[in-house]
Amino acid sequence: MRRKNAAVRVAYPAILGALAVIVVYLASLAPTGKWGIVAVAGLLPTAAVISAGMKAGLLCWAGASILAFLLVPEKFCALLFTTLFGLYPMIKSAAEKPRKRLLEYAVKLAFFNGVFTVLYVTMMGTVLDTLPALLGESRWGLYLAANIVFVLYDYGFSRLIAVYLNRVQRTVH
């Protein structure tokens, strides 16, 4: 019995990681909506965290990130998954542990703004090309819009986690 559980703890994150790579690959092929499609790929490490723990989520994220950089033709999608959407489930899980709403959002927004700044600075042309022209003109407007979208994303993400816990997780286990 113990062997089976160990195998599941390794296989489940690996399967979810492989699915994440496929979704990131599809994002690289899409003409628009790359950010949204890569955000969907970020749901897969979440399932690993919920089902098998933080280590499984990190394993899923790390494996998918490495494979995405090796296999995905558009490296921006791999970078977006690696730095933001693939890593965020573990950040979210850790930030929500203390159950202090203000601290939780401070950690989440600090993480997001740090990653967004890195993406903005390192991939300025690519990041700006994926955004509406109006947002690319004002750096403050861009950050304000990005933070609003991130808070909405976090809320939606929490709702999807609740659905996963109530429907999928209950039927799997």
RATA-V419791 format. One record per helix or strand of 2 or more residues. SS is the DSSP state (H for helix, E for strand). FROM is the first residue (numbers start at 0). LEN is the number of residues. If there is no record, write none. Layout:
BEGIN
<<SS;FROM;LEN> <SS;FROM;LEN>>
END
This chain:
BEGIN
<<H;1;28> <H;33;19> <H;53;18> <H;74;23> <H;100;22> <H;123;6> <H;132;5> <H;138;34>>
END
